[in-house]
Amino acid sequence: MNLVLERETPPLWEDETGAIRVGNSRVLLEIVIRAFQDGASPESIVHRYSTLSLSDVYNTIGYYLRHQNAVEMYLNQRDQLAESVQQRLSSIQPDLSLIRSRLLSQQQC
């Protein structure tokens, strides 16, 4: 039996917004990598996100381990984007604590 060694491309794709997704799912690369960094096993990641395949998660983690600097730069960019979106939303949303206080005071009357 001859084992055929093939180069495999990582199971990653970029969506229309520039976010990187894993396999044939909509699960973000940062979700898989952050779970791995938090100590989750590939099996537990697949259990949490059932649209992922186990082989895609292992391949994604392998890609991360081989290209850690580039992936960390991408993750930092995504964190910065998330922070700017959160700030923008906070600036246009009303302060919900004031609404909650008003509703609670009305409820007590």
Phi and psi in radians as a Rosetta constraint file:
Dihedral C 1 N 2 CA 2 C 2 CIRCULARHARMONIC -1.788 0.35
Dihedral N 2 CA 2 C 2 N 3 CIRCULARHARMONIC 2.267 0.35
Dihedral C 2 N 3 CA 3 C 3 CIRCULARHARMONIC -1.533 0.35
Dihedral N 3 CA 3 C 3 N 4 CIRCULARHARMONIC 2.157 0.35
Dihedral C 3 N 4 CA 4 C 4 CIRCULARHARMONIC -1.622 0.35
Dihedral N 4 CA 4 C 4 N 5 CIRCULARHARMONIC 2.076 0.35
Dihedral C 4 N 5 CA 5 C 5 CIRCULARHARMONIC -1.599 0.35
Dihedral N 5 CA 5 C 5 N 6 CIRCULARHARMONIC 2.159 0.35
Dihedral C 5 N 6 CA 6 C 6 CIRCULARHARMONIC -2.154 0.35
Dihedral N 6 CA 6 C 6 N 7 CIRCULARHARMONIC 2.575 0.35
Dihedral C 6 N 7 CA 7 C 7 CIRCULARHARMONIC -1.436 0.35
Dihedral N 7 CA 7 C 7 N 8 CIRCULARHARMONIC 2.312 0.35
Dihedral C 7 N 8 CA 8 C 8 CIRCULARHARMONIC -1.970 0.35
Dihedral N 8 CA 8 C 8 N 9 CIRCULARHARMONIC 2.421 0.35
Dihedral C 8 N 9 CA 9 C 9 CIRCULARHARMONIC -1.455 0.35
Dihedral N 9 CA 9 C 9 N 10 CIRCULARHARMONIC 2.589 0.35
Dihedral C 9 N 10 CA 10 C 10 CIRCULARHARMONIC -1.129 0.35
Dihedral N 10 CA 10 C 10 N 11 CIRCULARHARMONIC 2.587 0.35
Dihedral C 10 N 11 CA 11 C 11 CIRCULARHARMONIC -1.411 0.35
Dihedral N 11 CA 11 C 11 N 12 CIRCULARHARMONIC 0.959 0.35
Dihedral C 11 N 12 CA 12 C 12 CIRCULARHARMONIC -2.106 0.35
Dihedral N 12 CA 12 C 12 N 13 CIRCULARHARMONIC 2.524 0.35
Dihedral C 12 N 13 CA 13 C 13 CIRCULARHARMONIC -2.547 0.35
Dihedral N 13 CA 13 C 13 N 14 CIRCULARHARMONIC 2.640 0.35
Dihedral C 13 N 14 CA 14 C 14 CIRCULARHARMONIC -1.726 0.35
Dihedral N 14 CA 14 C 14 N 15 CIRCULARHARMONIC 2.244 0.35
Dihedral C 14 N 15 CA 15 C 15 CIRCULARHARMONIC -1.489 0.35
Dihedral N 15 CA 15 C 15 N 16 CIRCULARHARMONIC -3.099 0.35
Dihedral C 15 N 16 CA 16 C 16 CIRCULARHARMONIC -1.148 0.35
Dihedral N 16 CA 16 C 16 N 17 CIRCULARHARMONIC -0.310 0.35
Dihedral C 16 N 17 CA 17 C 17 CIRCULARHARMONIC -1.656 0.35
Dihedral N 17 CA 17 C 17 N 18 CIRCULARHARMONIC -0.078 0.35
Dihedral C 17 N 18 CA 18 C 18 CIRCULARHARMONIC 1.659 0.35
Dihedral N 18 CA 18 C 18 N 19 CIRCULARHARMONIC -0.003 0.35
Dihedral C 18 N 19 CA 19 C 19 CIRCULARHARMONIC -1.371 0.35
Dihedral N 19 CA 19 C 19 N 20 CIRCULARHARMONIC 2.541 0.35
Dihedral C 19 N 20 CA 20 C 20 CIRCULARHARMONIC -1.707 0.35
Dihedral N 20 CA 20 C 20 N 21 CIRCULARHARMONIC 2.230 0.35
Dihedral C 20 N 21 CA 21 C 21 CIRCULARHARMONIC -1.936 0.35
Dihedral N 21 CA 21 C 21 N 22 CIRCULARHARMONIC 2.799 0.35
Dihedral C 21 N 22 CA 22 C 22 CIRCULARHARMONIC -1.893 0.35
Dihedral N 22 CA 22 C 22 N 23 CIRCULARHARMONIC 2.276 0.35
Dihedral C 22 N 23 CA 23 C 23 CIRCULARHARMONIC 1.034 0.35
Dihedral N 23 CA 23 C 23 N 24 CIRCULARHARMONIC -2.527 0.35
Dihedral C 23 N 24 CA 24 C 24 CIRCULARHARMONIC -1.642 0.35
Dihedral N 24 CA 24 C 24 N 25 CIRCULARHARMONIC 0.568 0.35
Dihedral C 24 N 25 CA 25 C 25 CIRCULARHARMONIC -2.081 0.35
Dihedral N 25 CA 25 C 25 N 26 CIRCULARHARMONIC 3.103 0.35
Dihedral C 25 N 26 CA 26 C 26 CIRCULARHARMONIC -1.782 0.35
Dihedral N 26 CA 26 C 26 N 27 CIRCULARHARMONIC 0.153 0.35
Dihedral C 26 N 27 CA 27 C 27 CIRCULARHARMONIC -1.240 0.35
Dihedral N 27 CA 27 C 27 N 28 CIRCULARHARMONIC 2.276 0.35
Dihedral C 27 N 28 CA 28 C 28 CIRCULARHARMONIC -1.300 0.35
Dihedral N 28 CA 28 C 28 N 29 CIRCULARHARMONIC 2.567 0.35
Dihedral C 28 N 29 CA 29 C 29 CIRCULARHARMONIC -0.966 0.35
Dihedral N 29 CA 29 C 29 N 30 CIRCULARHARMONIC -0.735 0.35
Dihedral C 29 N 30 CA 30 C 30 CIRCULARHARMONIC -1.131 0.35
Dihedral N 30 CA 30 C 30 N 31 CIRCULARHARMONIC -0.516 0.35
Dihedral C 30 N 31 CA 31 C 31 CIRCULARHARMONIC -1.126 0.35
Dihedral N 31 CA 31 C 31 N 32 CIRCULARHARMONIC -0.826 0.35
Dihedral C 31 N 32 CA 32 C 32 CIRCULARHARMONIC -1.146 0.35
Dihedral N 32 CA 32 C 32 N 33 CIRCULARHARMONIC -0.812 0.35
Dihedral C 32 N 33 CA 33 C 33 CIRCULARHARMONIC -1.199 0.35
Dihedral N 33 CA 33 C 33 N 34 CIRCULARHARMONIC -0.737 0.35
Dihedral C 33 N 34 CA 34 C 34 CIRCULARHARMONIC -1.112 0.35
Dihedral N 34 CA 34 C 34 N 35 CIRCULARHARMONIC -0.679 0.35
Dihedral C 34 N 35 CA 35 C 35 CIRCULARHARMONIC -1.098 0.35
Dihedral N 35 CA 35 C 35 N 36 CIRCULARHARMONIC -0.762 0.35
Dihedral C 35 N 36 CA 36 C 36 CIRCULARHARMONIC -1.072 0.35
Dihedral N 36 CA 36 C 36 N 37 CIRCULARHARMONIC -0.775 0.35
Dihedral C 36 N 37 CA 37 C 37 CIRCULARHARMONIC -1.112 0.35
Dihedral N 37 CA 37 C 37 N 38 CIRCULARHARMONIC -0.514 0.35
Dihedral C 37 N 38 CA 38 C 38 CIRCULARHARMONIC -1.417 0.35
Dihedral N 38 CA 38 C 38 N 39 CIRCULARHARMONIC 0.024 0.35
Dihedral C 38 N 39 CA 39 C 39 CIRCULARHARMONIC 1.759 0.35
Dihedral N 39 CA 39 C 39 N 40 CIRCULARHARMONIC 0.068 0.35
Dihedral C 39 N 40 CA 40 C 40 CIRCULARHARMONIC -1.249 0.35
Dihedral N 40 CA 40 C 40 N 41 CIRCULARHARMONIC 2.463 0.35
Dihedral C 40 N 41 CA 41 C 41 CIRCULARHARMONIC -1.416 0.35
Dihedral N 41 CA 41 C 41 N 42 CIRCULARHARMONIC 2.765 0.35
Dihedral C 41 N 42 CA 42 C 42 CIRCULARHARMONIC -0.960 0.35
Dihedral N 42 CA 42 C 42 N 43 CIRCULARHARMONIC -0.659 0.35
Dihedral C 42 N 43 CA 43 C 43 CIRCULARHARMONIC -1.108 0.35
Dihedral N 43 CA 43 C 43 N 44 CIRCULARHARMONIC -0.731 0.35
Dihedral C 43 N 44 CA 44 C 44 CIRCULARHARMONIC -1.241 0.35
Dihedral N 44 CA 44 C 44 N 45 CIRCULARHARMONIC -0.546 0.35
Dihedral C 44 N 45 CA 45 C 45 CIRCULARHARMONIC -1.139 0.35
Dihedral N 45 CA 45 C 45 N 46 CIRCULARHARMONIC -0.766 0.35
Dihedral C 45 N 46 CA 46 C 46 CIRCULARHARMONIC -1.121 0.35
Dihedral N 46 CA 46 C 46 N 47 CIRCULARHARMONIC -0.627 0.35
Dihedral C 46 N 47 CA 47 C 47 CIRCULARHARMONIC -1.119 0.35
Dihedral N 47 CA 47 C 47 N 48 CIRCULARHARMONIC -0.687 0.35
Dihedral C 47 N 48 CA 48 C 48 CIRCULARHARMONIC -1.234 0.35
Dihedral N 48 CA 48 C 48 N 49 CIRCULARHARMONIC -0.647 0.35
Dihedral C 48 N 49 CA 49 C 49 CIRCULARHARMONIC -2.157 0.35
Dihedral N 49 CA 49 C 49 N 50 CIRCULARHARMONIC 1.545 0.35
Dihedral C 49 N 50 CA 50 C 50 CIRCULARHARMONIC -1.178 0.35
Dihedral N 50 CA 50 C 50 N 51 CIRCULARHARMONIC -0.223 0.35
Dihedral C 50 N 51 CA 51 C 51 CIRCULARHARMONIC -1.400 0.35
Dihedral N 51 CA 51 C 51 N 52 CIRCULARHARMONIC -0.140 0.35
Dihedral C 51 N 52 CA 52 C 52 CIRCULARHARMONIC -1.547 0.35
Dihedral N 52 CA 52 C 52 N 53 CIRCULARHARMONIC 2.594 0.35
Dihedral C 52 N 53 CA 53 C 53 CIRCULARHARMONIC -1.729 0.35
Dihedral N 53 CA 53 C 53 N 54 CIRCULARHARMONIC 2.659 0.35
Dihedral C 53 N 54 CA 54 C 54 CIRCULARHARMONIC -1.078 0.35
Dihedral N 54 CA 54 C 54 N 55 CIRCULARHARMONIC -0.701 0.35
Dihedral C 54 N 55 CA 55 C 55 CIRCULARHARMONIC -1.152 0.35
Dihedral N 55 CA 55 C 55 N 56 CIRCULARHARMONIC -0.637 0.35
Dihedral C 55 N 56 CA 56 C 56 CIRCULARHARMONIC -1.141 0.35
Dihedral N 56 CA 56 C 56 N 57 CIRCULARHARMONIC -0.666 0.35
Dihedral C 56 N 57 CA 57 C 57 CIRCULARHARMONIC -1.180 0.35
Dihedral N 57 CA 57 C 57 N 58 CIRCULARHARMONIC -0.790 0.35
Dihedral C 57 N 58 CA 58 C 58 CIRCULARHARMONIC -1.062 0.35
Dihedral N 58 CA 58 C 58 N 59 CIRCULARHARMONIC -0.769 0.35
Dihedral C 58 N 59 CA 59 C 59 CIRCULARHARMONIC -1.126 0.35
Dihedral N 59 CA 59 C 59 N 60 CIRCULARHARMONIC -0.665 0.35
Dihedral C 59 N 60 CA 60 C 60 CIRCULARHARMONIC -1.142 0.35
Dihedral N 60 CA 60 C 60 N 61 CIRCULARHARMONIC -0.763 0.35
Dihedral C 60 N 61 CA 61 C 61 CIRCULARHARMONIC -1.140 0.35
Dihedral N 61 CA 61 C 61 N 62 CIRCULARHARMONIC -0.702 0.35
Dihedral C 61 N 62 CA 62 C 62 CIRCULARHARMONIC -1.068 0.35
Dihedral N 62 CA 62 C 62 N 63 CIRCULARHARMONIC -0.740 0.35
Dihedral C 62 N 63 CA 63 C 63 CIRCULARHARMONIC -1.071 0.35
Dihedral N 63 CA 63 C 63 N 64 CIRCULARHARMONIC -0.785 0.35
Dihedral C 63 N 64 CA 64 C 64 CIRCULARHARMONIC -1.024 0.35
Dihedral N 64 CA 64 C 64 N 65 CIRCULARHARMONIC -0.796 0.35
Dihedral C 64 N 65 CA 65 C 65 CIRCULARHARMONIC -1.159 0.35
Dihedral N 65 CA 65 C 65 N 66 CIRCULARHARMONIC -0.536 0.35
Dihedral C 65 N 66 CA 66 C 66 CIRCULARHARMONIC -1.435 0.35
Dihedral N 66 CA 66 C 66 N 67 CIRCULARHARMONIC -0.449 0.35
Dihedral C 66 N 67 CA 67 C 67 CIRCULARHARMONIC -2.230 0.35
Dihedral N 67 CA 67 C 67 N 68 CIRCULARHARMONIC 0.798 0.35
Dihedral C 67 N 68 CA 68 C 68 CIRCULARHARMONIC -1.004 0.35
Dihedral N 68 CA 68 C 68 N 69 CIRCULARHARMONIC -0.759 0.35
Dihedral C 68 N 69 CA 69 C 69 CIRCULARHARMONIC -1.094 0.35
Dihedral N 69 CA 69 C 69 N 70 CIRCULARHARMONIC -0.801 0.35
Dihedral C 69 N 70 CA 70 C 70 CIRCULARHARMONIC -1.149 0.35
Dihedral N 70 CA 70 C 70 N 71 CIRCULARHARMONIC -0.720 0.35
Dihedral C 70 N 71 CA 71 C 71 CIRCULARHARMONIC -1.187 0.35
Dihedral N 71 CA 71 C 71 N 72 CIRCULARHARMONIC -0.703 0.35
Dihedral C 71 N 72 CA 72 C 72 CIRCULARHARMONIC -1.091 0.35
Dihedral N 72 CA 72 C 72 N 73 CIRCULARHARMONIC -0.670 0.35
Dihedral C 72 N 73 CA 73 C 73 CIRCULARHARMONIC -1.080 0.35
Dihedral N 73 CA 73 C 73 N 74 CIRCULARHARMONIC -0.773 0.35
Dihedral C 73 N 74 CA 74 C 74 CIRCULARHARMONIC -1.067 0.35
Dihedral N 74 CA 74 C 74 N 75 CIRCULARHARMONIC -0.783 0.35
Dihedral C 74 N 75 CA 75 C 75 CIRCULARHARMONIC -1.092 0.35
Dihedral N 75 CA 75 C 75 N 76 CIRCULARHARMONIC -0.688 0.35
Dihedral C 75 N 76 CA 76 C 76 CIRCULARHARMONIC -1.117 0.35
Dihedral N 76 CA 76 C 76 N 77 CIRCULARHARMONIC -0.715 0.35
Dihedral C 76 N 77 CA 77 C 77 CIRCULARHARMONIC -1.074 0.35
Dihedral N 77 CA 77 C 77 N 78 CIRCULARHARMONIC -0.733 0.35
Dihedral C 77 N 78 CA 78 C 78 CIRCULARHARMONIC -1.155 0.35
Dihedral N 78 CA 78 C 78 N 79 CIRCULARHARMONIC -0.665 0.35
Dihedral C 78 N 79 CA 79 C 79 CIRCULARHARMONIC -1.103 0.35
Dihedral N 79 CA 79 C 79 N 80 CIRCULARHARMONIC -0.737 0.35
Dihedral C 79 N 80 CA 80 C 80 CIRCULARHARMONIC -1.120 0.35
Dihedral N 80 CA 80 C 80 N 81 CIRCULARHARMONIC -0.715 0.35
Dihedral C 80 N 81 CA 81 C 81 CIRCULARHARMONIC -1.098 0.35
Dihedral N 81 CA 81 C 81 N 82 CIRCULARHARMONIC -0.772 0.35
Dihedral C 81 N 82 CA 82 C 82 CIRCULARHARMONIC -1.081 0.35
Dihedral N 82 CA 82 C 82 N 83 CIRCULARHARMONIC -0.697 0.35
Dihedral C 82 N 83 CA 83 C 83 CIRCULARHARMONIC -1.125 0.35
Dihedral N 83 CA 83 C 83 N 84 CIRCULARHARMONIC -0.745 0.35
Dihedral C 83 N 84 CA 84 C 84 CIRCULARHARMONIC -1.167 0.35
Dihedral N 84 CA 84 C 84 N 85 CIRCULARHARMONIC -0.650 0.35
Dihedral C 84 N 85 CA 85 C 85 CIRCULARHARMONIC -1.141 0.35
Dihedral N 85 CA 85 C 85 N 86 CIRCULARHARMONIC -0.753 0.35
Dihedral C 85 N 86 CA 86 C 86 CIRCULARHARMONIC -1.067 0.35
Dihedral N 86 CA 86 C 86 N 87 CIRCULARHARMONIC -0.740 0.35
Dihedral C 86 N 87 CA 87 C 87 CIRCULARHARMONIC -1.130 0.35
Dihedral N 87 CA 87 C 87 N 88 CIRCULARHARMONIC -0.725 0.35
Dihedral C 87 N 88 CA 88 C 88 CIRCULARHARMONIC -1.105 0.35
Dihedral N 88 CA 88 C 88 N 89 CIRCULARHARMONIC -0.763 0.35
Dihedral C 88 N 89 CA 89 C 89 CIRCULARHARMONIC -1.129 0.35
Dihedral N 89 CA 89 C 89 N 90 CIRCULARHARMONIC -0.704 0.35
Dihedral C 89 N 90 CA 90 C 90 CIRCULARHARMONIC -1.102 0.35
Dihedral N 90 CA 90 C 90 N 91 CIRCULARHARMONIC -0.584 0.35
Dihedral C 90 N 91 CA 91 C 91 CIRCULARHARMONIC -1.310 0.35
Dihedral N 91 CA 91 C 91 N 92 CIRCULARHARMONIC -0.399 0.35
Dihedral C 91 N 92 CA 92 C 92 CIRCULARHARMONIC -1.823 0.35
Dihedral N 92 CA 92 C 92 N 93 CIRCULARHARMONIC -0.250 0.35
Dihedral C 92 N 93 CA 93 C 93 CIRCULARHARMONIC -1.545 0.35
Dihedral N 93 CA 93 C 93 N 94 CIRCULARHARMONIC 2.530 0.35
Dihedral C 93 N 94 CA 94 C 94 CIRCULARHARMONIC -1.222 0.35
Dihedral N 94 CA 94 C 94 N 95 CIRCULARHARMONIC 2.825 0.35
Dihedral C 94 N 95 CA 95 C 95 CIRCULARHARMONIC -1.268 0.35
Dihedral N 95 CA 95 C 95 N 96 CIRCULARHARMONIC 1.866 0.35
Dihedral C 95 N 96 CA 96 C 96 CIRCULARHARMONIC -1.207 0.35
Dihedral N 96 CA 96 C 96 N 97 CIRCULARHARMONIC -0.375 0.35
Dihedral C 96 N 97 CA 97 C 97 CIRCULARHARMONIC -1.174 0.35
Dihedral N 97 CA 97 C 97 N 98 CIRCULARHARMONIC -0.597 0.35
Dihedral C 97 N 98 CA 98 C 98 CIRCULARHARMONIC -1.172 0.35
Dihedral N 98 CA 98 C 98 N 99 CIRCULARHARMONIC -0.729 0.35
Dihedral C 98 N 99 CA 99 C 99 CIRCULARHARMONIC -1.112 0.35
Dihedral N 99 CA 99 C 99 N 100 CIRCULARHARMONIC -0.762 0.35
Dihedral C 99 N 100 CA 100 C 100 CIRCULARHARMONIC -1.078 0.35
Dihedral N 100 CA 100 C 100 N 101 CIRCULARHARMONIC -0.767 0.35
Dihedral C 100 N 101 CA 101 C 101 CIRCULARHARMONIC -1.077 0.35
Dihedral N 101 CA 101 C 101 N 102 CIRCULARHARMONIC -0.756 0.35
Dihedral C 101 N 102 CA 102 C 102 CIRCULARHARMONIC -1.108 0.35
Dihedral N 102 CA 102 C 102 N 103 CIRCULARHARMONIC -0.746 0.35
Dihedral C 102 N 103 CA 103 C 103 CIRCULARHARMONIC -1.136 0.35
Dihedral N 103 CA 103 C 103 N 104 CIRCULARHARMONIC -0.711 0.35
Dihedral C 103 N 104 CA 104 C 104 CIRCULARHARMONIC -1.126 0.35
Dihedral N 104 CA 104 C 104 N 105 CIRCULARHARMONIC -0.687 0.35
Dihedral C 104 N 105 CA 105 C 105 CIRCULARHARMONIC -1.203 0.35
Dihedral N 105 CA 105 C 105 N 106 CIRCULARHARMONIC -0.620 0.35
Dihedral C 105 N 106 CA 106 C 106 CIRCULARHARMONIC -1.170 0.35
Dihedral N 106 CA 106 C 106 N 107 CIRCULARHARMONIC -0.620 0.35
Dihedral C 106 N 107 CA 107 C 107 CIRCULARHARMONIC -1.193 0.35
Dihedral N 107 CA 107 C 107 N 108 CIRCULARHARMONIC -0.569 0.35
Dihedral C 107 N 108 CA 108 C 108 CIRCULARHARMONIC -1.346 0.35
Dihedral N 108 CA 108 C 108 N 109 CIRCULARHARMONIC -0.338 0.35
